[in-house]
Amino acid sequence: MATDSFFNVSAFRKALQSGAKPNLFKMSLTIPTGRGIDDDSFLGTNFNALCKSGAIPGFTVGVIEVPFRGRRIKVPGDRTYAEWTATIVNDQNQNMRKAFDRWLKSINNPDGTVDPRTSAADDYRTTITIQHLKTNGNISRQYTLEDAFPTDVSAIDLSYDTTDAIQEFTVTFQYHYVTAGDTVDAGADASLASEATSSAA
């Protein structure tokens, strides 16, 4: 009979520690201060509730191949980050949709009055925070997208055939880099922590 801990279910459960749940998260963003975007409090207040899904951002380290006597030596290159996309549930008054429309307009107005490329201020950029939570509401790890701004707001399909559904749309962001902190048990989301306490009572 095998005695290796690899075949031990108890050892696997202990290492897993109930596992990280993909539906336990909180995403928030800071309202950019400038160009009138900061007047839109609905976006900053309700983004964490209406942001249905996103992702822990990935990154890639490029490879530089240097020829040497018939061989190729691989040297680490630049670190790059993929675009980040969030799925938003559309509220009845479409306040969230309006907020992103205004944000994009502040970056590049169709009438040509706004062009961030000619402005020294980066007041259209913001930070996006992604908190992966544990079942007790504590933050398992936190990721911050630095200098983020939206570049694409998706279309919303309309159809007489659609029933039992709420509209959703996606927003794609670009950003400079990601900071990640080892915040295990460093803090808790108040709503989940209170729910855990109520359940235990």
C-alpha positions as CSV (number, residue, x, y, z in Angstrom):
1,M,0.0,0.0,0.0
2,A,1.3,3.4,-1.0
3,T,2.4,5.6,1.9
4,D,3.5,8.6,-0.1
5,S,1.6,11.8,1.1
6,F,0.8,12.5,-2.5
7,F,-1.9,9.8,-2.3
8,N,-3.1,11.0,1.1
9,V,-6.5,12.8,0.8
10,S,-6.1,14.3,4.3
11,A,-2.8,15.8,3.3
12,F,-4.4,17.3,0.1
13,R,-7.3,18.8,2.1
14,K,-4.8,20.3,4.6
15,A,-2.8,21.9,1.7
16,L,-5.9,23.1,-0.1
17,Q,-7.3,24.9,3.0
18,S,-10.8,24.9,1.4
19,G,-9.3,26.5,-1.7
20,A,-9.6,30.0,-3.2
21,K,-13.1,30.8,-4.4
22,P,-13.5,32.7,-7.7
23,N,-16.7,34.3,-6.6
24,L,-15.3,35.9,-3.5
25,F,-13.8,39.3,-4.6
26,K,-14.2,43.0,-4.3
27,M,-13.2,45.4,-7.0
28,S,-13.1,49.2,-6.6
29,L,-11.8,52.2,-8.3
30,T,-10.9,55.8,-7.4
31,I,-12.7,58.5,-9.3
32,P,-10.2,60.5,-11.4
33,T,-9.9,64.0,-10.1
34,G,-10.1,66.3,-13.1
35,R,-12.1,67.2,-16.2
36,G,-15.4,66.8,-14.3
37,I,-15.1,63.0,-13.8
38,D,-14.9,63.4,-10.1
39,D,-18.4,64.8,-10.0
40,D,-19.7,61.4,-10.9
41,S,-20.0,59.8,-7.4
42,F,-22.2,57.0,-8.6
43,L,-19.3,55.3,-10.4
44,G,-17.0,55.2,-7.4
45,T,-19.8,54.3,-4.9
46,N,-21.4,51.4,-6.9
47,F,-18.6,50.0,-9.0
48,N,-17.8,47.3,-6.4
49,A,-21.5,46.2,-6.3
50,L,-22.3,46.3,-10.1
51,C,-18.9,44.9,-11.3
52,K,-20.0,41.3,-11.9
53,S,-16.7,39.9,-13.0
54,G,-13.1,40.7,-13.8
55,A,-9.8,38.9,-13.4
56,I,-6.6,38.8,-11.4
57,P,-4.3,40.4,-14.0
58,G,-1.7,38.4,-15.7
59,F,1.7,39.5,-16.9
60,T,4.4,38.3,-19.3
61,V,8.2,38.5,-19.3
62,G,9.6,38.7,-22.7
63,V,12.6,36.7,-23.9
64,I,15.6,38.0,-25.7
65,E,17.5,35.3,-27.7
66,V,21.2,36.1,-28.0
67,P,23.1,34.0,-30.6
68,F,26.4,32.5,-29.4
69,R,28.4,30.0,-31.4
70,G,25.5,28.1,-32.9
71,R,23.4,28.4,-29.8
72,R,20.8,30.8,-28.5
73,I,21.1,32.1,-25.0
74,K,17.8,33.2,-23.6
75,V,17.8,36.4,-21.5
76,P,14.8,37.9,-19.7
77,G,13.3,40.9,-21.5
78,D,10.6,43.4,-20.7
79,R,7.7,42.7,-18.4
80,T,4.3,43.5,-20.1
81,Y,0.7,43.5,-18.9
82,A,-2.4,42.4,-20.8
83,E,-5.4,44.7,-20.9
84,W,-8.0,44.2,-18.1
85,T,-11.7,43.8,-18.7
86,A,-14.6,44.1,-16.3
87,T,-18.2,43.0,-16.8
88,I,-20.7,45.5,-15.5
89,V,-24.4,45.0,-14.6
90,N,-26.4,47.8,-16.1
91,D,-28.6,49.6,-13.6
92,Q,-32.1,50.7,-14.7
93,N,-31.2,54.4,-15.0
94,Q,-27.9,53.4,-16.8
95,N,-25.9,55.6,-14.4
96,M,-22.9,53.3,-14.6
97,R,-23.0,53.3,-18.4
98,K,-23.3,57.1,-18.4
99,A,-20.3,57.4,-16.1
100,F,-18.1,55.4,-18.4
101,D,-19.4,57.3,-21.4
102,R,-18.4,60.6,-19.7
103,W,-15.0,59.2,-18.7
104,L,-14.2,58.3,-22.3
105,K,-15.5,61.6,-23.5
106,S,-13.1,63.3,-21.0
107,I,-10.2,61.4,-22.5
108,N,-11.1,62.1,-26.2
109,N,-14.1,64.2,-27.0
110,P,-15.6,63.6,-30.5
111,D,-15.8,67.4,-31.0
112,G,-12.0,67.6,-30.7
113,T,-11.9,69.8,-27.6
114,V,-10.2,67.2,-25.4
115,D,-7.0,65.4,-26.3
116,P,-4.9,63.9,-23.5
117,R,-1.9,63.7,-25.7
118,T,-1.5,67.5,-25.6
119,S,-2.1,67.7,-21.8
120,A,0.7,67.4,-19.2
121,A,-1.8,66.2,-16.6
122,D,-2.7,62.6,-16.3
123,D,-6.0,63.5,-14.6
124,Y,-8.0,60.9,-16.6
125,R,-6.1,58.0,-15.1
126,T,-7.0,56.2,-11.9
127,T,-6.2,53.1,-9.8
128,I,-8.3,49.9,-9.7
129,T,-8.1,47.7,-6.7
130,I,-8.9,43.9,-6.9
131,Q,-9.3,42.2,-3.5
132,H,-9.5,38.4,-3.5
133,L,-11.3,37.4,-0.3
134,K,-11.4,34.4,2.0
135,T,-14.6,32.8,3.1
136,N,-14.5,34.7,6.4
137,G,-14.2,38.0,4.6
138,N,-10.5,38.6,5.1
139,I,-8.5,39.8,2.2
140,S,-6.4,36.9,0.8
141,R,-4.4,39.1,-1.6
142,Q,-4.8,42.6,-3.1
143,Y,-3.9,43.7,-6.6
144,T,-3.7,47.3,-7.8
145,L,-3.8,48.4,-11.4
146,E,-1.8,51.7,-11.6
147,D,-2.6,54.5,-14.0
148,A,-5.6,52.8,-15.5
149,F,-8.1,54.3,-17.9
150,P,-10.9,52.8,-20.1
151,T,-10.3,52.3,-23.8
152,D,-13.4,50.3,-24.8
153,V,-17.0,50.2,-23.6
154,S,-18.9,47.3,-25.3
155,A,-22.2,47.5,-27.1
156,I,-25.4,46.3,-25.4
157,D,-27.7,44.1,-27.5
158,L,-31.4,44.8,-27.6
159,S,-33.9,42.2,-28.7
160,Y,-37.7,41.5,-28.4
161,D,-36.7,37.8,-27.9
162,T,-34.7,38.4,-24.7
163,T,-36.5,37.5,-21.5
164,D,-35.5,36.9,-17.9
165,A,-32.2,38.8,-18.3
166,I,-30.5,42.0,-17.0
167,Q,-28.3,44.0,-19.4
168,E,-24.5,43.7,-19.0
169,F,-21.6,45.4,-20.8
170,T,-17.9,45.1,-20.6
171,V,-15.3,47.8,-20.1
172,T,-11.7,47.3,-21.1
173,F,-8.9,49.2,-19.3
174,Q,-5.3,49.9,-20.1
175,Y,-2.8,50.4,-17.3
176,H,0.9,50.8,-16.7
177,Y,1.7,48.1,-14.2
178,V,0.3,46.0,-11.3
179,T,1.3,46.0,-7.7
180,A,0.5,42.9,-5.6
181,G,0.6,42.7,-1.8
182,D,0.7,39.7,0.5
183,T,-2.2,40.8,2.6
184,V,-3.2,37.5,4.0
185,D,-5.5,38.2,7.0
186,A,-4.4,41.8,6.9
187,G,-8.0,43.2,6.6
188,A,-11.6,42.2,6.0
189,D,-14.4,43.3,3.8
190,A,-16.9,44.7,6.3
191,S,-20.0,43.2,4.7
192,L,-18.7,39.7,4.4
193,A,-17.2,39.8,7.9
194,S,-20.5,40.8,9.4
195,E,-22.3,38.1,7.5
196,A,-19.8,35.5,8.8
197,T,-20.4,36.8,12.4
198,S,-24.2,36.7,11.9
199,S,-24.0,33.1,10.6
200,A,-21.9,32.0,13.6
201,A,-24.3,33.6,16.1
